[in-house]
């Protein structure tokens, strides 16, 4: 396979720029799978740098599930209105809205969970394993707490279309592709017959 064909294939797989793809292929010795990994690592590093930048633009995306029984509104922010109109950004917002409809998270992230709610969960988990030694109990409680976060927090949830990817990873991949900070600000989920 020629270098240009490899670059095209890598760009198709990752949506990275030509120069980045070419550099990753050189670094990986022409191995496309290794090049994908290199680009993902660089993307995560780039995303971490961008995370401190202000995301003051964005969109409110809506999603109505088949049968019109579940509806979602989600606000996803980016840095510029130009990116807010970008296809990759809009695709991400639709995926996030569908995630909220399907997985019914309670919070956007761990930071939103009130401390007393976390303590209440820990109490419940401790009562479930009260017969175990103290050091074992704490390990089990911490494990159960992480599982709780992966169910209750949107960005910690496994992506409904690919359970190997968390929502925060999906966001990081999109940040690496479009080059701007992206944040989920808030969401609302409505279900017919739901009690408030």
ZINORFEN-V644760 format. One record per backbone hydrogen bond with DSSP energy under -0.5 kcal/mol. NH is the residue of the N-H (numbers start at 1). CO is the residue of the C=O. E is the energy in kcal/mol with one decimal. If there is no record, write none. Layout:
# ZINORFEN-V644760
nh=NH co=CO e=E
nh=NH co=CO e=E
This chain:
# ZINORFEN-V644760
nh=6 co=2 e=-2.4
nh=7 co=3 e=-2.6
nh=8 co=4 e=-2.4
nh=9 co=5 e=-2.5
nh=10 co=6 e=-2.6
nh=11 co=7 e=-2.8
nh=12 co=8 e=-2.3
nh=13 co=9 e=-2.0
nh=14 co=10 e=-2.2
nh=15 co=11 e=-2.9
nh=21 co=17 e=-2.4
nh=22 co=18 e=-2.8
nh=23 co=19 e=-2.7
nh=24 co=20 e=-2.5
nh=25 co=21 e=-2.4
nh=26 co=22 e=-2.2
nh=27 co=23 e=-2.5
nh=28 co=24 e=-2.0
nh=29 co=26 e=-1.1
nh=30 co=25 e=-2.9
nh=31 co=28 e=-0.9
nh=32 co=30 e=-0.7
nh=35 co=31 e=-2.2
nh=36 co=32 e=-2.4
nh=37 co=33 e=-1.8
nh=38 co=34 e=-2.5
nh=39 co=35 e=-2.6
nh=40 co=36 e=-2.4
nh=41 co=37 e=-2.4
nh=42 co=38 e=-2.3
nh=43 co=39 e=-2.6
nh=44 co=40 e=-2.3
nh=45 co=41 e=-2.0
nh=46 co=42 e=-2.7
nh=47 co=43 e=-2.7
nh=48 co=44 e=-2.1
nh=49 co=45 e=-1.6
nh=50 co=46 e=-1.9
nh=51 co=47 e=-1.2
nh=52 co=49 e=-0.8
nh=53 co=50 e=-1.8
nh=56 co=54 e=-0.8
nh=57 co=78 e=-2.8
nh=59 co=76 e=-2.3
nh=61 co=59 e=-0.6
nh=61 co=74 e=-2.9
nh=63 co=72 e=-2.1
nh=65 co=63 e=-0.5
nh=65 co=70 e=-2.9
nh=68 co=65 e=-2.1
nh=71 co=190 e=-2.6
nh=72 co=63 e=-2.5
nh=73 co=188 e=-2.4
nh=74 co=61 e=-2.4
nh=75 co=186 e=-2.8
nh=76 co=59 e=-2.4
nh=76 co=74 e=-0.6
nh=77 co=183 e=-3.5
nh=78 co=57 e=-1.8
nh=84 co=80 e=-1.6
nh=85 co=81 e=-0.8
nh=85 co=82 e=-0.8
nh=86 co=83 e=-1.7
nh=90 co=86 e=-2.5
nh=91 co=87 e=-2.5
nh=92 co=88 e=-2.0
nh=93 co=89 e=-2.3
nh=94 co=90 e=-2.0
nh=95 co=91 e=-2.3
nh=96 co=92 e=-2.5
nh=97 co=93 e=-2.2
nh=98 co=94 e=-2.4
nh=99 co=95 e=-2.1
nh=100 co=96 e=-2.3
nh=101 co=97 e=-1.9
nh=102 co=98 e=-2.5
nh=103 co=99 e=-3.3
nh=104 co=100 e=-1.5
nh=106 co=152 e=-2.1
nh=107 co=152 e=-2.6
nh=112 co=109 e=-1.4
nh=113 co=110 e=-1.6
nh=117 co=114 e=-0.7
nh=118 co=114 e=-1.7
nh=119 co=115 e=-2.4
nh=120 co=116 e=-2.1
nh=121 co=117 e=-2.1
nh=122 co=118 e=-2.5
nh=123 co=119 e=-2.4
nh=124 co=120 e=-2.1
nh=125 co=121 e=-2.6
nh=126 co=122 e=-2.9
nh=127 co=123 e=-2.2
nh=128 co=124 e=-1.2
nh=129 co=125 e=-0.9
nh=129 co=126 e=-0.8
nh=130 co=127 e=-0.7
nh=132 co=129 e=-1.7
nh=137 co=133 e=-2.8
nh=138 co=134 e=-2.2
nh=139 co=135 e=-1.4
nh=140 co=136 e=-2.4
nh=141 co=137 e=-3.0
nh=142 co=138 e=-2.6
nh=143 co=139 e=-2.2
nh=144 co=140 e=-2.7
nh=145 co=141 e=-2.3
nh=146 co=142 e=-2.2
nh=147 co=143 e=-1.8
nh=148 co=144 e=-2.3
nh=149 co=145 e=-2.5
nh=150 co=146 e=-2.0
nh=151 co=147 e=-0.9
nh=151 co=148 e=-0.8
nh=152 co=148 e=-3.1
nh=153 co=149 e=-2.4
nh=154 co=107 e=-3.0
nh=154 co=152 e=-0.5
nh=155 co=108 e=-2.5
nh=156 co=153 e=-1.0
nh=157 co=153 e=-0.9
nh=157 co=154 e=-1.1
nh=159 co=162 e=-0.7
nh=159 co=165 e=-3.7
nh=162 co=159 e=-1.0
nh=165 co=162 e=-2.5
nh=167 co=157 e=-2.1
nh=168 co=155 e=-2.1
nh=170 co=166 e=-1.9
nh=171 co=167 e=-2.2
nh=172 co=168 e=-2.2
nh=173 co=169 e=-2.6
nh=174 co=170 e=-1.8
nh=175 co=171 e=-2.6
nh=176 co=172 e=-2.3
nh=177 co=173 e=-1.6
nh=178 co=174 e=-3.0
nh=179 co=175 e=-2.6
nh=183 co=77 e=-2.2
nh=185 co=75 e=-2.5
nh=185 co=183 e=-0.7
nh=186 co=75 e=-1.1
nh=188 co=73 e=-2.7
nh=190 co=71 e=-3.3
nh=192 co=69 e=-2.7
nh=194 co=191 e=-2.2
